[in-house]
Every structure is written in C-alpha cells, then in structure tokens.
Amino acid sequence: MKHLSILAGALLLGFLATGLPSIAAPAQINAPEKAATKQMVREVLKENPEILMEALDNLRKQMESGQTRESRNALSGLRKELERDPDTFIAGNPAGDITIVEFFDYRCGYCKQAQPVIEQLVKQDGRIRLALKEFPILGPDSVVASRAAIAAMRQKKYAPFHAALMATQGALSETRVLRIATGAGLDATRLRTDMDDPKIEKIIGRNHEIAESLGISGTPSFIIGDTLVPGAAELDKLQRLVAAARSECLTC
C-alpha cells in the first residue's frame, strides 16, 4: 500500500500542477490512457482519502519553508531600517534590548484588538522597543490617519494621538482625525499643514515597499527577532517569542 500511496501522490500533484499525470510526458499518453489514469487516481483517493491530505500538507510545508527562507533573507537586509529608522516612532523603552516591529492600520479592527495585548507586553517586560510602522492598506481614511500620525511627531504628540486613533471606532475622515488630534493636545492647523509634506508620503510608500519585501500583506503584522507574526497573537505567544529573541541575541 505504501508504494501505491506514493504513486497516487505523484499522480495527484501532477494533476494539480499541469492537469496531466506527472509520470509521463503528454505526448506519451493517449486519450484512453489519460482517462484510465484519471480513473485510477479517483479510485485510489476514494479508498485512501488521507493521501490527498498528506500530499497537500507536504506541499504547504514546502511552500512555507521557501517563504521562511526568503523572508529571513529579506529581514536580515532590512533589519536596520526596520528597527532604527529615525522616521519611525519608538514606543516602550527606547533603550530596550529587543525591538518589536508592528505594521498596523488605524482602520484595522484586529489592530485595535491587539493594542491592549501589546501595551501589556511592553509594560510588563520593561525592556522592549516597539517600532510602529504606519501601513495604511484599508482605504483613503487609513492614509489620512497615517499621514496625520506621522505629522504629529513634529509636535512630539505621536503617542497620545496614536492611542486616541486606536481607540476610535468607525470612519476616520480628515475632519474627524483633526478633531481627535485637537483632543490629544495637538495644534490641528499646524498638523493639517504638516500632513501635506511630501516626505510623509515617501515614508508611507517606503513602509509599503518593506512590507512587500517581507511578504506582509495584512495587519497587524509583527516582527520579533527573526520571526514574522501575521495577525493578532496571544500574550503568552508574544512573550515566548521575545524570550527566544533574547536568547538568540545572547549567542550572536
């Protein structure tokens, strides 16, 4: 049965990739033989459905392995820009020994859910630098909010403004964003002017380029050490990743 499983798995992957059996070139198989081969695969899979799951699982693992290698190679080359970019706000402990990089969007509900978990992690640990990468991907309102947040750094009010935006539900029109800014202690008139600085557009554009290089397409996404964490994560998982990153740094 083992050799039958191997054969069926090979045939299945051949069909998935090309629509033809992988054990022979198209020119070597006539129509009746193709039909017979397809019927054989159907019968084998019907009797042994676990073969399909095993084949797909192996394919998934191969793809993930390749993505991990590519992601780590890209991460190595972008490390300084991710962690030490002067245009990225650093929350937590600026002198911390571990940097967590977060790609987020102010319109993202999952980012808002992750916010208290990240705050708890940073507060409990005390040695974490949190690099906040503006990554607006959910429409024009997201871009407006990110432009305003980056501009708020010029008034040294990023932290309270960021917290206020994260706590806000619903749309983030420019009018509403400026109202939130006023409530967070910013000069809204100056902020509106600073938002139009072309440098801010370049910062956001570069964040998108970095995200693409790392295979990041959604928010929130975190980078802890050499690990990319897509989506919100539980506190204990984040703590384990921070501990692992510290352990790796000790052996660097």
N, C-alpha and C positions, 0 to 999 in steps of 0.2 A: 504493500500500500504506500510505502514511503516514496518509491520511485514514481508511482502514479501521481502522488501529490506534487512532486517536483515537476513532472511533465505538465500537469494541469496548470500549475502556477506559471510556468513558462508560456504556455499557450494563452493563458488569461492576460498576462502582461503584454504579450504580442498583440492581442486583440485590442487592448486598451490603447496601446501606442500607435498602431497602424491600421487596425481593423482586419489584419490578416494574421495567420499563425506565425509565430516567430521561429518555428523550426525549419522553415523552408522559404526560399525567395518566391515572390508572386508568380514568376514565370514557371516555376517548378510544380505548381499546384493548379490543376484544372478545376472547373466549377463543381463537378460532383465530389471531388476530393475536399474542396473547401467546405461544402455542405456537410460532408461526413465528419470532418474535423470539428466544425462548429457544434454538431450534434453530440459528439463525444465529450466536448468541453461542458456542454449543458448538462449531460448525464452525470459526469463526474462531480460538478458543482452541486447538482441537486442531491446527490448521495453524500457529499462531503462539503457542506457549506462553509465549514471552518477554513477551507483552503482560500476562499475569497478574502476572508477577514485577515488571514495571515499574510497574503500577498499584498493587500492594501496597507497593512500595518508596516510591513517591511519597506514598502515604497515611501510611506510617510516618514519613517525613521531616516531613510537615505536622504530625503529632501531636507529634513530638519538638520541633519548633520552637515550638509553642504551649506545651508543658510547660516548655521552657527559659525562655521569656519569663516565665511565671508563677512559676517557681522563682526566677529572678533578682530579680523584683519583691519576692517574699516574703523573700528573703535580704537584700535591702537594708534592709528594715524590721526585721529580726531581728538584724542584724549585732552590735550592742552586746550584746544578751543572749546571743548565741552565743559571743562572744569575751571578754566582760568580766563574766560572771555570777560574783558572789562565792561562789556555792554550787557552782561547777564547779571541779574540781581542775585546775590547770595544771601539766603536766609539761614537761620540756625547759627552755628558757630563758624565765623569766617576763618578761624584758625584751626578748625577741626581736622582730624586725621583721615576722615573718609568723606568723599563727596558723593551725594546722590543727585543725579541729574533728572529733572522731571520735565517732560514735554506735555503741555496742557493747553486747553482751550476754555475760555471763560463761559462758553455756552454748553460745555460738556457736563451732563448730569453725573457721569461716572467720576469726573474730576472733582466735582463738588462732594460726592460721597467719599472719595479718597482723602479729601482735605483734612478732616479731623484725625484720621489714622496717621497721616504724615506728620501732622503737628504733634501728636502724642509721641511718635517715634523720636522726633527731633528733641522734644522736651525731656523725655526720659533718658535719652542717651547722653546728650550734652556735648558730644564730640563730632557731630555731623554737620557738614556744609551742605546746604540744599541749593543747587543751581537751578533756577527757574527759567526754563526755555519757553518763550512765547511761541505757540504753534497753532495759530488760528486756522481751522480747517472746516468750520461749520457755518460758513457764510459771511456776508458783509458785516453783520453785527459783531462777529468774533474778531474781525480785523480791526474794527473801530475800537473795541475794548483793549486789544493788544497794543495798538498804537498809543492809546491814552496811558496805559500802564507803563510802557517804556518811557514815554514823555514825563511821567510822574517822577522818574528817577532824578530829573533835573531839579526838582523841588525837594528831593530827599523824602518823598512821601510814598514810595512804592509799596512798602509793607502794609500800611493801613489801607491803601487803595486796593491792593491785591486782595486783602482779606474781605473788603466790602464787596468787590466784584464777585468773589467766590461765594459769598453769602446771598447774592441776588438771584432770584428765580425769574424766568421769563426772558423776554426780548431785551436787547441792550442797544437801543438806538443811541445815536450820538447825544441827543438831548438828555436821555436818561443817564448815560455814562457821565456826562458833565455834572449832572445833579448829584450823582453818587460821589464824584470827585470833590465837590464842594463839602459834602457831608464828611468826607475823610480828611478835610483840612487843606485841600489844595486850592490854589488860585485858578479857577476854571477858565478865565480869559487867557491867562498865560499858557495854561495847559493846551487849550484849543490851538493856539499859535504854534506851540512846540510840536504838536501832533503832525503838522504838515512838513516837518523837516525830512528831506529825502533820506537822511541817514537811517531814520526809523524804518522806512520801507526796506532798506537794504538789510537791516538786522533781521527783520521777519523773513525776508527772502532767503537769507543765509541759513536761518533755522530750518527752513523747509528743505534746503539742499542737504543739510546734515542729516535730517530725519530720513530723507530718501536714501542716502548713502548707507544708513544703518538698517534700512528695511522697516522703518517706523511709519505706519500709515494711520494709526488711531491714537486716541487719547483716553486716559492718561497713559504714558509710557515712561518707565523709569530705567535708569542705568545705575547699577550698583556694582562697582568693581568691573569685572568683565561680563557681567550678566545683564541682559536686557529683559525687563519685566513688562510685557504688554498688559494693559488693563489694571484695574484696581486690585490690590493684594491685601491679604490679612496682615495684621501687625506682627504676628509670630513669624510669618514667612519673611517679611522685610527685616526683622531682627536677625534671622538666621543668615540672610544674605549679607547684612552689614558685618556680622561676626566673621563670615567666610572671607569677605574682602579685607578685613583687618588681618586675618591670618595669612593671607597671600602677601599683604604688604610687608609683614614681618620677615618673609622669606625672599623679598625682592633683592 
